[in-house]
Amino acid sequence: MAKKQNNNNTKLRVMMLGGLNEIGKNLAVIEYGDSMIIVDCGIAFPDEDMPGIDLVIPDFTYIEKNVDKLKGILITHGHEDHIGAIPYLLRQVNVPVYGTRLTLGILENKLAEHKLLGSRTLVTVEAGSVVSLGVFKAEFIRVNHSIADACCIAITTPVGVVMHSGDFKLDVSPVGGEMMDLTRIGEYGREGILLLMCESTNVDRQGFTPSERHVGSSLDSIFMQNPHKRIVIATFSSNVHRVQQIINTSVKFGRKVAITGRSMINVIGAATRLGYMEVPDGVIIDIADLGRYPSEMVTIVTTGSQGEPMSALYRMAFSDHNQVSLTPDDLVVLSSHAIPGNEKLVGRIINELYRRGVNVYHDDAEVHVSGHACQEELKLMHALTKPKYFMPIHGEYRHLIQHKELAEFMGMDAQNIFVCDIGQVLELDRNSCKRAAPVPSGRTLVDGYGVGDVGNIVLRDRRHLAQDGLIVVVATVDIDQNTLISGPDIISRGFVYVRESEELMDNVRDIAKNMLTEMLESGVTEWTQLKQQVKDALSKYLYSKTKRRPMILPVIMNI
């Protein structure tokens, strides 16, 4: 018989391996004894200083080292920053994934792309479901968000309840489904919540987040004012309620709807199949059949609201889309706000659209509302849950600090609020919460099919190449005779235009030749030393002449 675990000295360990001091790659780990669960596992998009990187995912080192404890993955909702990294994690571990129907419907498409569908267990839950995972019991509680089927999760542990808010807002008149279950959250609050982990994305915004229905009335006005234009609407593919309203408005004004963009097609397909969207027969047309309908009788729903290169809207704006060519007879509506960091990308598309004479509605057209709680809704969450301890999550550092201040305003003792970094561990029992030693954490870079094979050194080299270019020095030597046989030949890429800098290149060649000859004649035949001396000599000369430091790559061959 297995020895019964002594719970008296066991601490509940809570940590975020992503989603703190950053937007995206949200991942929470909750651990007690031999049981561990994960809440969400998302991606982030690369910064400007990550050339060539496609995605950023959390560092899974700690999870992989403790895979024997891992009982399952709980998902709050189906946005990329909460589910996008799950296929990468499931390559390393095989545990059940729990989520609502739409969330798992979107995830299934991702698992199919990674050839994991069918080999991993997906367990469908609904609001009100309770699942047991080791020593934990987790209840999914309905919340409102900019995607259907979103939940917060109340996790009952041996030392108390941890409430994970996920992403939420309070929408008393949601487009689909029901209002956030404030009653159930309040019941947990009355029974006692040990730790609240609450999102912080909109903590700097006062008041309440407007209802999604607000967008519907704005769409009506746009369609009414532009009866002779083809209307192209770019929005988040995951915002099923937004797309439903676009379809409803199009039907009201007698328009057909064409959909473009892979993620948009996938999500709408999953939402329609699972009953989260209602589309009258004959309304959706194939994007390839646009020419069969008058342009003023068509609405195009597309991806690319964040200016993503190669998205459908980007390709339309730069005349690279196979089926859609934009003209001054089109109206483009950006039904979104730019995610922090994407402002330049969005601005580039808007500028290009205006250059083509296309009218654009964006922030000033009231065609987007956030899916995240503003200050009054966050206060409501704190008032309902009345947690003993609080950890702000999902936000940059300024968001976390402002959420800490909001919690203090609501009456919490500052000593009971923990603003953490990723990897920072909180250890809790019924009467205490303290910081413990951090665990491995950080970011793993995805470049094509490569996961984690691009690190800081490779990124440094890429930035170096992008900023200063490359000089390649090719020479052939005879080590036995200590002589230079041929070369050196100089190849320049991204540094200077050789035909206009012949004197500079001649001097580079002479310096490299003299350095190699001098080293060989003095008996130096060690490859590393030969290359380093050439690099040092050329680097010093080129900086003195150009104030640039190109990457110098000596290629020395022995005959």
C-alpha positions in Angstrom: 0.0 0.0 0.0 1.3 3.4 -0.9 2.3 5.6 1.9 -0.3 8.3 2.6 1.0 11.7 1.8 1.5 13.9 4.9 -0.4 17.1 4.0 0.5 18.9 7.2 3.8 20.3 5.8 2.9 20.4 2.1 2.5 23.8 0.6 0.4 24.8 -2.4 2.7 26.1 -5.1 1.4 28.6 -7.6 3.5 30.1 -10.4 3.1 31.8 -13.8 5.4 30.6 -16.6 4.1 33.3 -18.9 1.6 36.2 -18.9 3.4 38.4 -16.4 5.2 41.6 -17.5 4.1 40.8 -21.0 1.1 40.5 -23.2 0.5 36.8 -24.2 1.8 33.3 -23.6 -0.3 32.9 -20.6 0.4 29.8 -18.5 -0.3 29.1 -14.9 0.9 26.1 -12.9 -0.7 25.0 -9.6 1.0 22.2 -7.7 0.4 20.4 -4.4 2.4 17.4 -3.4 2.3 14.8 -6.3 -0.5 16.7 -8.2 0.1 19.5 -10.7 -2.3 21.2 -13.2 -1.9 23.8 -15.8 -4.3 26.6 -16.6 -4.0 27.9 -20.2 -0.9 27.6 -22.5 -0.7 30.4 -25.0 1.6 32.1 -27.5 2.9 35.6 -27.8 3.9 37.3 -31.0 7.6 38.3 -31.7 8.9 41.7 -30.9 10.7 43.8 -33.5 14.0 42.7 -32.2 13.3 39.0 -33.1 13.9 38.9 -36.9 12.6 35.7 -38.5 10.8 34.5 -35.4 7.2 33.3 -36.0 5.9 32.7 -32.5 7.0 32.9 -28.9 5.9 30.1 -26.4 6.7 29.6 -22.7 9.7 27.6 -21.5 8.3 24.2 -20.6 11.4 23.0 -18.7 9.8 22.9 -15.3 6.7 21.1 -16.6 8.8 18.5 -18.4 10.8 17.8 -15.3 7.6 17.3 -13.3 5.6 15.5 -16.0 4.8 12.6 -13.6 2.8 15.0 -11.4 0.9 16.6 -14.3 -2.8 15.6 -14.2 -4.2 17.8 -16.9 -4.5 21.2 -18.7 -7.5 23.4 -18.1 -8.4 26.1 -20.7 -10.3 29.2 -19.9 -11.1 30.1 -23.6 -10.0 29.7 -27.2 -7.8 32.8 -27.9 -4.3 32.3 -29.2 -2.6 33.7 -26.1 -4.3 31.0 -24.1 -4.3 27.9 -26.3 -1.7 28.6 -29.1 1.2 26.8 -27.4 -0.8 23.7 -26.3 0.3 21.6 -29.4 3.9 22.4 -28.6 3.4 21.2 -25.0 1.5 18.1 -26.1 4.5 17.1 -28.2 6.3 16.7 -24.9 3.6 15.5 -22.5 0.4 13.4 -23.0 -2.3 14.5 -20.5 -6.0 15.3 -20.9 -7.0 18.8 -22.0 -10.3 20.2 -20.5 -12.2 23.0 -22.2 -15.6 24.1 -23.5 -17.0 22.9 -26.8 -15.9 25.9 -28.9 -12.5 26.1 -27.2 -11.8 22.5 -28.0 -13.3 22.9 -31.5 -10.6 25.6 -32.3 -7.9 23.5 -30.6 -8.7 20.5 -32.7 -7.7 22.4 -35.8 -4.4 23.2 -34.3 -3.8 19.6 -33.2 -4.6 18.4 -36.7 -2.0 20.7 -38.1 0.6 19.3 -35.7 -0.6 15.7 -36.5 -1.6 15.2 -32.8 -5.4 14.9 -33.3 -6.6 11.5 -32.1 -3.5 10.8 -30.1 -4.3 13.3 -27.3 -7.3 13.3 -25.0 -9.7 16.3 -25.2 -12.4 16.4 -22.5 -15.4 18.7 -23.2 -16.9 20.6 -20.3 -19.4 23.3 -19.9 -20.1 26.1 -17.4 -20.9 24.4 -14.1 -18.8 21.3 -14.8 -16.5 20.1 -12.0 -13.5 17.9 -12.9 -11.2 16.1 -10.4 -7.5 16.1 -11.1 -5.4 14.5 -8.4 -6.0 16.4 -5.2 -7.7 19.2 -7.1 -11.3 19.9 -8.1 -11.8 22.5 -10.8 -15.2 24.2 -11.5 -15.7 26.1 -14.8 -17.8 29.2 -14.3 -19.3 31.2 -17.1 -17.9 34.6 -17.9 -18.3 37.1 -20.8 -15.4 37.8 -23.2 -14.8 38.5 -26.9 -15.1 34.8 -27.7 -17.9 32.5 -26.8 -17.7 29.8 -24.2 -15.2 31.6 -22.0 -14.9 30.6 -18.3 -13.1 31.4 -15.1 -12.0 28.5 -13.1 -12.4 27.9 -9.3 -9.8 25.3 -8.2 -10.4 23.7 -4.8 -7.1 22.6 -3.3 -6.3 20.9 0.1 -5.5 24.3 1.6 -8.2 26.5 0.0 -9.7 27.8 -3.3 -7.7 29.4 -6.0 -9.8 31.5 -8.4 -8.3 32.0 -11.9 -10.3 34.7 -13.7 -9.1 33.9 -17.2 -10.0 36.8 -19.5 -13.4 38.4 -18.8 -15.7 41.3 -18.8 -19.3 41.9 -17.6 -21.7 42.0 -20.5 -25.3 42.2 -19.2 -26.7 42.0 -22.8 -24.4 39.5 -24.6 -24.9 38.7 -28.2 -24.9 35.0 -27.6 -25.1 32.9 -24.4 -25.8 34.2 -20.9 -24.4 36.9 -18.6 -21.3 36.2 -16.5 -22.3 33.9 -13.5 -21.8 36.5 -10.8 -23.9 34.4 -8.4 -21.6 31.4 -8.5 -18.5 33.6 -8.1 -20.1 35.3 -5.1 -20.9 31.9 -3.6 -17.2 31.0 -3.7 -16.4 34.4 -2.2 -18.7 33.8 0.7 -17.2 30.3 1.3 -13.7 31.8 1.2 -11.1 32.2 -1.5 -7.5 31.7 -0.6 -5.9 33.3 -3.7 -7.4 35.3 -6.6 -5.4 35.3 -9.9 -7.1 38.1 -11.9 -6.4 39.5 -15.4 -5.1 43.1 -15.6 -5.3 44.0 -19.3 -7.7 46.9 -19.0 -6.9 48.0 -15.4 -5.9 51.4 -16.7 -9.3 52.1 -18.2 -12.0 53.6 -16.0 -15.7 52.5 -16.0 -17.2 49.5 -17.6 -16.4 47.8 -20.9 -19.2 48.5 -23.4 -21.4 45.6 -24.5 -20.7 43.8 -27.7 -24.2 44.8 -28.9 -22.8 48.4 -29.1 -20.9 47.3 -32.2 -24.1 46.0 -33.8 -25.7 49.5 -33.8 -22.5 51.0 -35.2 -22.4 48.4 -38.0 -26.0 49.2 -38.9 -25.1 52.9 -39.3 -22.1 52.0 -41.5 -24.1 49.8 -43.8 -26.9 52.4 -44.0 -24.5 55.2 -44.9 -22.6 53.2 -47.6 -25.2 51.4 -49.7 -23.2 51.6 -52.9 -19.9 50.3 -51.6 -18.5 46.8 -51.1 -17.8 46.6 -47.4 -14.7 44.8 -46.1 -14.5 44.2 -42.4 -11.4 43.0 -40.7 -11.7 41.6 -37.1 -10.3 38.9 -34.8 -11.2 35.5 -36.2 -12.0 34.3 -32.7 -14.6 36.9 -32.1 -17.5 34.7 -33.0 -20.1 37.2 -31.7 -18.6 40.0 -33.8 -18.8 37.9 -36.9 -22.3 36.9 -36.1 -23.3 40.6 -35.9 -21.6 41.3 -39.2 -23.6 38.5 -40.8 -26.8 39.6 -39.2 -26.3 43.2 -40.5 -25.4 41.9 -43.9 -28.6 39.9 -44.1 -30.6 42.9 -42.9 -29.2 44.9 -45.8 -29.5 42.2 -48.4 -25.8 41.4 -48.7 -24.0 38.1 -49.3 -21.0 37.4 -47.1 -17.6 36.1 -48.3 -14.9 34.9 -45.8 -11.2 35.0 -46.4 -8.2 34.2 -44.2 -7.3 30.7 -43.0 -8.0 31.3 -39.3 -11.2 33.1 -40.0 -12.4 30.2 -42.1 -11.4 27.6 -39.5 -13.0 29.4 -36.5 -16.3 30.2 -38.3 -16.4 26.6 -39.5 -16.0 25.3 -36.0 -18.5 27.8 -34.5 -21.1 27.0 -37.1 -20.6 23.3 -36.8 -21.0 23.5 -33.0 -24.0 25.8 -33.1 -22.4 29.0 -31.8 -23.3 30.8 -35.0 -26.5 30.9 -37.0 -26.1 31.6 -40.7 -29.1 31.6 -43.0 -28.9 29.4 -46.0 -27.4 31.0 -49.1 -25.8 34.0 -47.2 -22.2 32.7 -47.2 -20.6 32.6 -50.7 -17.2 31.4 -51.8 -14.6 34.1 -52.1 -13.9 32.8 -55.6 -17.5 33.7 -56.7 -17.3 37.4 -55.8 -17.5 38.3 -59.5 -21.0 36.8 -59.8 -22.5 39.4 -57.5 -22.7 43.3 -57.6 -20.0 44.6 -55.3 -22.5 46.7 -53.3 -24.3 43.5 -52.4 -21.3 41.9 -50.8 -19.6 42.0 -47.4 -16.2 40.5 -47.0 -15.1 39.3 -43.6 -11.3 39.0 -43.3 -8.4 38.5 -41.0 -5.6 41.1 -40.7 -7.0 43.6 -38.3 -3.6 43.7 -36.6 -1.7 44.4 -39.8 -0.1 41.0 -39.8 2.1 40.5 -42.9 0.6 37.9 -45.3 -2.8 38.1 -43.6 -5.7 38.4 -46.1 -6.2 42.2 -45.5 -2.5 42.8 -45.9 -2.5 41.0 -49.2 -5.6 43.0 -50.3 -3.9 46.3 -49.4 -0.8 45.5 -51.3 -2.5 43.9 -54.3 -1.3 40.4 -53.6 -4.7 38.7 -52.9 -5.8 36.2 -55.5 -9.5 37.0 -55.4 -9.9 40.5 -54.0 -8.7 43.8 -55.5 -9.5 46.9 -53.5 -10.7 50.1 -55.3 -12.1 53.5 -54.3 -15.6 51.7 -54.4 -14.7 49.7 -51.4 -15.0 50.6 -47.7 -12.6 48.9 -45.2 -13.7 48.6 -41.6 -11.1 47.7 -39.0 -13.2 46.3 -36.2 -10.5 46.1 -33.6 -8.0 48.2 -31.7 -4.2 47.6 -32.3 -2.7 45.3 -29.8 0.3 47.1 -28.0 3.3 46.7 -30.3 1.2 46.4 -33.5 0.5 50.0 -34.1 3.1 50.4 -36.9 1.8 47.4 -38.7 -1.8 48.6 -38.6 -0.8 52.1 -39.6 1.1 50.7 -42.6 -2.0 49.0 -43.9 -4.2 52.1 -43.3 -1.8 54.3 -45.1 -1.6 51.9 -48.1 -5.4 51.7 -48.2 -5.7 55.5 -48.3 -3.1 55.5 -51.0 -5.4 53.4 -53.1 -8.3 55.7 -52.5 -10.1 53.3 -50.2 -12.2 54.7 -47.4 -11.2 53.3 -44.0 -13.2 53.2 -40.7 -11.1 52.4 -37.7 -10.9 53.6 -34.0 -13.2 56.6 -34.5 -16.0 54.6 -36.0 -17.0 52.8 -32.7 -16.7 49.4 -34.4 -14.9 47.6 -31.6 -15.3 47.0 -27.9 -12.8 45.3 -25.7 -13.3 41.8 -24.3 -11.4 42.7 -21.1 -12.7 44.1 -17.8 -12.2 47.8 -17.0 -11.7 49.2 -13.5 -15.3 48.9 -12.3 -15.6 45.2 -13.4 -12.3 44.4 -11.7 -13.6 46.0 -8.5 -16.7 43.9 -8.8 -14.6 40.7 -9.1 -12.6 41.7 -6.0 -15.8 42.6 -4.1 -17.4 39.2 -5.0 -14.4 37.0 -4.3 -13.0 38.8 -1.2 -9.7 36.8 -1.5 -7.2 36.4 1.3 -4.3 36.8 -1.1 -4.1 38.3 -4.6 -1.8 37.9 -7.6 -2.5 40.2 -10.6 -1.8 38.4 -13.9 -2.1 38.9 -17.7 -0.4 42.2 -18.2 2.8 44.3 -18.5 4.4 45.5 -15.3 2.5 48.8 -15.3 -0.8 46.8 -15.5 0.2 44.6 -12.6 1.1 47.5 -10.4 -2.1 49.4 -11.2 -4.1 46.3 -10.4 -2.2 46.0 -7.1 -3.2 49.6 -6.3 -6.8 48.9 -7.3 -6.9 45.9 -4.9 -5.5 48.2 -2.1 -8.3 50.7 -2.9 -10.8 47.8 -2.4 -9.4 47.3 1.1 -6.7 44.6 0.7 -3.6 44.7 2.8 -0.6 45.4 0.5 1.3 42.6 2.2 -1.2 40.1 0.9 -0.8 41.2 -2.8 2.0 39.6 -4.8 3.3 41.2 -8.0 5.4 38.5 -9.5 7.7 37.7 -12.4 7.4 34.6 -14.5 8.9 31.7 -12.8 8.3 33.2 -9.3 6.7 30.7 -7.0 4.1 31.5 -4.3 3.9 28.9 -1.5 0.6 29.0 0.4 -1.1 27.2 3.2 -4.4 28.1 4.9 -2.7 31.0 6.9 0.3 32.2 4.9 1.6 33.1 1.5 5.2 33.7 0.7 7.6 33.8 -2.2 9.8 30.8 -2.8 12.7 30.1 -5.1 11.9 30.6 -8.8 11.7 27.8 -11.3 13.1 27.8 -14.8 11.1 30.1 -17.1 11.4 32.3 -20.1 10.6 32.2 -23.7 11.1 29.6 -26.4 11.2 30.9 -30.0 9.5 29.1 -32.9 11.0 29.7 -36.3 9.3 27.6 -39.0 9.5 23.9 -37.9 12.3 24.8 -35.4 11.2 25.0 -31.7 13.9 26.4 -29.4 16.8 26.1 -31.8 17.0 29.8 -32.1 18.3 31.3 -29.0 19.9 34.6 -27.9 23.1 34.1 -29.8 21.3 33.4 -33.0 19.1 36.4 -32.5 22.1 38.5 -31.8 23.7 37.4 -35.0 20.5 38.1 -37.0 20.3 41.6 -35.5 24.0 42.1 -36.3 23.4 41.1 -39.9 20.3 43.3 -40.2 22.1 46.3 -38.8 25.6 46.2 -40.2 25.8 43.5 -42.9 28.3 40.8 -43.6 31.9 40.6 -44.9 33.2 37.1 -45.9 36.9 36.6 -46.3 37.8 33.5 -48.4 41.5 32.3 -48.5 43.4 29.1 -49.3 46.6 28.3 -47.4 49.2 25.6 -47.2 49.7 24.9 -43.5 52.7 22.5 -44.2 54.5 25.2 -46.1 53.2 28.1 -44.0 52.2 30.0 -47.2 49.1 31.7 -48.6 48.1 29.9 -51.8 45.2 32.0 -53.1 43.0 34.9 -52.1 41.8 36.3 -50.0 38.6 37.1 -51.9 36.2 39.5 -50.2 32.4 39.1 -50.4 30.2 41.9 -49.1 26.4 41.5 -48.3 24.4 44.3 -46.7 27.5 46.3 -45.9 28.5 48.5 -48.9 27.9 48.3 -52.6 31.2 46.9 -53.8 31.2 48.6 -57.2 31.0 52.0 -55.5 33.5 51.1 -52.8 36.4 49.5 -54.7 39.1 51.3 -52.8 37.7 50.2 -49.4 37.4 46.6 -50.6 40.9 46.7 -52.0 42.2 47.9 -48.6 40.2 45.1 -46.8 41.8 42.5 -49.1 45.3 43.9 -48.5 44.8 43.9 -44.8 43.5 40.4 -44.7 46.3 39.2 -47.0 49.0 40.9 -44.9 47.6 39.5 -41.7 47.4 36.0 -43.0 50.9 36.1 -44.5 52.4 37.6 -41.3 50.7 34.9 -39.1 51.8 32.0 -41.3 55.3 33.2 -41.6 55.5 33.5 -37.8 54.5 29.9 -37.5 50.8 30.4 -36.4 48.8 27.5 -37.9 45.9 27.2 -35.4 42.6 27.9 -37.3 40.8 29.8 -34.5 43.8 32.1 -34.0 44.2 32.8 -37.7 40.5 33.6 -38.1 40.4 35.8 -35.0 43.4 37.9 -36.0 41.8 38.5 -39.4 38.5 39.5 -37.8 40.2 41.8 -35.3 42.3 43.6 -38.0 39.4 44.1 -40.4 36.9 45.1 -37.7 39.3 47.8 -36.5 39.9 49.1 -40.0 36.3 49.1 -41.1 35.1 50.9 -38.0 37.7 53.6 -38.5 36.6 54.2 -42.0 32.8 53.6 -41.8 31.9 53.7 -38.1 30.1 50.3 -38.7 30.8 46.9 -37.4 29.7 44.3 -40.0 29.8 40.6 -39.2 33.2 39.3 -40.4 33.3 35.7 -41.4 36.7 34.3 -42.4 36.7 31.1 -44.4 40.2 29.6 -44.5 40.9 26.4 -46.3 44.0 24.2 -46.2 45.2 22.7 -49.5 
